[in-house]
């Protein structure tokens, strides 16, 4: 695939596509996509370009990315409480990281569009019946029946409206005073009064507020303390929808996907000669690229050349996901191969660390997640490269999906509040604890 070949938003259709649902009624699908294309975009192109500039700073070690949210969003979670909880934990983690790393934090949510999930098989067996696998609320229902699992194009329109409602509420919170550092007590979550890192978090917030009072006593009031920038992201999986969200923006001289500020290409869809790479090479958004044990450095270089022929800083973020104890066998070679190519390095310590308990529950172990972070940081330090961010699947809810952490969740406790439809997420306590530990590893003399 050449970056010089003519490109249009639909040119991906000429290439083999992976992880795409099979709709029975193509006319109904086309009608839904036409409706979505005529609707207002979710984000503004100026925000997209501003994020790209900030990501370039992360690549240079001047800022740090916190990207996190649900494995797969659910329509039922598009409500005030669920969205507020997610934003609260992102704000708290970003404060801990900012305080520890002494760098601006770029907040990117897996939110307002993360409704589709790649799957390793097309079908699964439930109660002896073979049915299509659940691929996310944007495609089919989690309900375990053949009819419910049939891909429904109307769900695409539902996903659009749920995304825009979610984003509208996030904007109201982040710009309307909810994120004001003068009043961080509004970020508290009601069920975490005894969380292991609660006291330490409150100490940090007290120190920050003391600093704010001191600066303002000198006559300086920083308006940036009253609001935060918050960006949205999702895996660009369902290509017909991504095409519908793509617009030509004359003032910027190119096409942009205005369904999210940034999108990433997953481990299962980054084929150099595939439809996803073909689609993404034509848009101006910053892009993430998941890299794991199956990544050949030569192929990753070729993909980066196709996606970023002008070598724009901040355009490509490589998100490594190897699994605890496995990064040393792969990552050093990739870092060496990428020297001279502008990329931002981020760590996804979640997707390589899935496991099943003896009773068959899918989970992740906190120690494995932390172990991969520690191993990856050490590799980058030894190689002289900069880690620009971290990528978590997490929630602000009091779920029991991952084992371990200071709260001591055991395999036997997973069934207490296991809510995810796909992959297990860190809960509030585990997420906040992880932010402290990452801060300590990256800036051990600060906290």
N, C-alpha and C positions, 0 to 999 in steps of 0.2 A: 504494500500500500504506500502510495506517495502522497506527501502533503501538498504537492503541486497540482494534483488532479482536480478537475472542477468539482465543486461541492455545492449541494443544496440540502435543505433540512430533511428531504426524503431520500437522499442518495444512499443511506444505510440499507434501504430495502433491496439493493442489488447484492448484498453480502449475506453470508450465513449468520443467522441470529440465534443466540442462546437464551434460555430461560424466559422465552416468550409464551404466554398462554395461547391456546387455540380457541378462538371465539367461533361459535356456531353460526352467528348471524353477522356477517361482515358489514352489511348495510346499516345495521343498528350501531355497530362500532363506529363506522364513518360518520354517522349523524351525531353521535356523542362527541367525537373529536372535533367536529366542525363547531358545535356549540361551545366547547371549551376554548377553542382557538379564538372565538369572537369575544370571549369574556376578558375583563381587565387582567393584566399580569399581576402576579403576586408580589413581585419586587421591582425596584427601580434600577435601571442600569447603572446609575451613579453609585449606588450602594455596592453593586458587584465590583466595579472598578476600585472603589475605596477598599474593599476587602482584599483585592489582589495586591494593592500597595502595602497593606498591613501584613499580608502573608510574606511578602518579600522581606520585610523587616524581621519576621520570625526566622526566615532562612538565614539571615545574617546574624542571628543570635540576639537581636535587639528587642524581641517580644516573644510571647509564648502562646500557643494555641491550646485552648481547652475545648475539645469537641466531644459532645456526649448527648445521650438521650436513649430512647427506647430502641430495642432491637427492631420491632415493627410497631408502628403506631396503630391504635385501634380506634375506630369511629366512636366507640362508646366513651373514650377518654377525652373527647373534645368537650370538656366542661371546665368551669372556672377553677374548681379545686385541683383537678389533675394538672392543668397547665400551670397554675400558680406553684404547685409543689415542684414541678420540674424546673421552673425558673429559679425558685428559691435555692435549690441545691446547686445549680450552676453558678449562681451569684456567690454563695458561700464558698464553694471550691475555688472560684476565681480570686476571691479576696485572700484566701490562704496561699494560693500560688503567687499572687502578686506580692504579698508581704514577704514570702520566703525567697522568691527569685529576684525581687526588686526589678521586675520588668512589667510592662503593660501586658494584659492578658486579652487575647482575642477569643471571644465567646462564640462558639458555633454549635447550634443545637441540631441533633438528629430529630427534626421536628417540622411540622407544617408541610408534610409531603412524604415522610418515610413510611409509606403504606404498603410497599411491595417488598418481597423477600425472595432471594434465590434459594432453590432447594436442590438437594443432592439426588432426588428421585422424583418422577412424575406422579407416582402413586404410593399409597400406604395401605396397610391392612388394619382395619379396626373391627373388632368383634367378628372376625372371620370374613369380612367383606372388603374387597379391594376397591378403593375409591381414590379420586384425584387428590393430590396433596394440597394442603392449604398454602397459598402463595401470597397472603396478605389481603387485608380488607379491600384494597383497591381492585382485586381480581375476583375473589370468592369468599365464602363464609367459612369460619372455623368450625361451624356445625358439621358433625361427621355423618353426612349423607351424600349420595351421588348428586342429587339435585342441588344441594347447598354448595357443593364444591365445583359446580359448573361455572366457568368464567362468565361474568355478567358485565357487559360494557357500561351499564348504568352506574356501576360502582365507581367508574372513573369520574363521572360528574359529581357523585357524592364526595369523593376524595378531594376534588377541587374545592368544593364549598367548605368541607371540614378544614382544609388547609388554610383557606383565606380567613375563616373564623378564628382559627388558632393564631395565625399571624397578627390579625387585628388586635386580639387581646394581649399578645406579647408586646406589641408596639405601645399599647395603652399603659401597660405596666412599666416598661423600661423608660418611657418618656414622660410618664405622668407623676413621677415621684416615688414609685414603689422601690426603685433601685437606689434611692438616695442614701449615701453613706452616713448622712447625719442621723438617720433613723434605721439602723440595721436590725433593730428588734422586730421589724415587720417581716423579716425573712425567716423567723423562727418557725419550726415545724412542731406542731402540738405534741407529737409522740416521742420527741427526742430529748426530753428533759434529763434523762439518765444515760444518754449516748456517751460512749467512752471518750470521745474527743470534744465533747461539748464544752468543758471548762477551758480547754486549751484554745478552742475557737473564740470563746468569749474574752479570753485574755488578749488575743490578737486584735479583736474588734475594739477593746478598750484602749489599747495602744494607738490604734488608728484614729479613734475619736479624739484622744488627747492631742495627737498631732494636728488634727483638723482645727480644734479649738485654739491651739497655739498659733497656727498660721492665720486664722481669722482674727485673732486678737491683734495681729500686726497689720490688719486692714486688708488682707487678701482673702477673697472668697472665690473659690474655683467652681465655676458653674458645672464643670464636668462631673463633679461629685454627686450631682442631682440626678443623673441619668447615665445609662450605659448603652453601648452599641451591642446589638445582639443579632447574629446572622443565622440563617437557616441553611440546612443541607439535607440531602438524601441520596441514597444510591440511585444513580440514573439507570434504572433497570427496564422499565416498561417503555420501550422506544416510541410506540405510537403516541403516547402522552407527551413524552419529552419533545417530540417533533411539534405537537400542537402548541406547546408552551414556548416555541422558538420564534423570535421576531427579528427582523432586520431593523437596526437602530441607526438611522442616517448620520446623526451627530457623532457617532463613534465609528462609523464606517464598517460595521460588521454585524453578524448575527449573535444573539445572546439567548440563552435559556432563561426566561424570566419567571420560572416556577420556583427557583431557589437561588440563593446567592452563590453557592458552590455545590457541586455534585461530585460523587466519586464513582469509579469503575471498580467493580468487585473482582475477587480472585477468579470467579468462574466465567467472567465475561470480557477479559482483557486480551482476547485473541488478536494478534496483530492484523490478521486478514478478516476480522469479524465485523459485524454490524455496529457494535458499540464503539469501537475505536473509530470507525468511519464517521459515525454521528458526532462524537465528541471532538473530533479534530476541527470541526467547522465553527464552534461557538467560542465566544470570548470569555466565558466564565473561568475562574480558577477551578482546577480539577484535582481530585484526589485519585490515586492509583494504589490499590492494595497490592502488596508484594509479600509472598510467603515462600515456603519450601519449594514450590513448583516454579518459582520465578528464575528464568535464565537471565543473567545480567545482560547478555547481548540483545535479548528480546526486549528487556526493559529500556535499554538505550534506544532501540529502534522505535518503540512506542513513544518515548519522550520526544524524539525527533519529529514524529508525525503529529503529536498533540501540541508541540511547542516549537515549531520550526524557527521562530524568531528569537527563541531562548529568552523569553520574558521572565524576569525574576518574579516569584510568587505565583506563577501560572500552574506549576505542577507540585503537588505534595505527595511524596512517597510514604505510604502508611504501612509500616512493617508489621506482620502478624505471623510469627513462627511457632510460638508455643514455648513454654518454659524449658530451658536447657537446649533449645534447638537453634537459637539465633547464631551462635558461634560457628555453626557449620555452614552458614549461608550469608549472613549479613556482611562480614568483612570483605568478601569478594565483591558484593554489590556496591558497597561504599567506594571501594577502590576503582571499580569500573565507572562509577558516576562522577569521578573527579573532573571538574571543568564544566560539568553540565549543571545549570541552575535548577536545583530542586530543594524543597523544604522537606526535612525528615520528621516524621511523626511516628509515634508508637501506638499500635493497637494491641494491647496485651490480653484481649478478650477472646478473639476468634480462634486462636491456636490452642486454647486451654479448656475446651469443652470435654466433659466426661459424663459417664452415667453411673448412678449409684447401683448397689446390688438389686434394688427394687425397680431399676429401669428409669429413674427420674434424671433428666438431663440437667447438669449443673456445672458450675465452675468453682474452683478452689481459690480463695483469696490469696493464699500463699503462692500459688502458681502464677496468678496475675501479677503480683508484686515481684516475683522472681524474674519474670520476663522483662519487666520494666528495669530492674536492676541490671540484668545481663545486657540489655540493649544499650543502656546508658554507658556501661563500662566499655562496650565495643566502640561506641562513637567517640568516647573520650580517648581511647587508645589510638583511634584512627585520625584524631584531630578534626573530626566533623562535629557539627552542631545539631543537637536535637531541638527542633522548633515547636514540638507539640505532642499532645497525647490524646488518645481517642478511646472513650469508654462507652459501653452499653450500661446504662444506669437509670435510676429513677429516684424521685423524691419521696416515693411511697415506702411504707414499712413492709416490704415484701420479704419472703424467705426463699430466695432462688439460688444464691451463691453460698457456698460453705465457707465458714471461717471468719476472720476479722476479729477485732477485740470483743465484739458482741457474742462471739462464740457459737455461731449458727452451725448446727450439726446436720448430718444427712437425715436423721430422724425428724428434724424440725422443718425440713423443706416443704412438706405438705401443708404446713400451717397457713402460709400466705403465698402460695405459688400461683402467680397470675399470668405470667407471660404466655403468649401463644406460640412463640418460637424459641429464642435463645434466652438463657437466664441473665438477669441484670444485677449489678450491685445495688443494694438498697441505700437509703439515706446515710446511715451510720457508716457503712462500708465505703461509700463514695467520699465522704468527708475525711475519713481516716486515710484513704488512699491519697487524697490531696496533701495531707500533712506529710505522709511518707515520701511522696514524690518531691515535695519541697525540701525535705531533709536530705534526700539523696543528691539533689541538684545544687543545693546551697546549704551544706551541713553546718556552717558557722552562724546561720541566721536564726533558726528556730531552735 
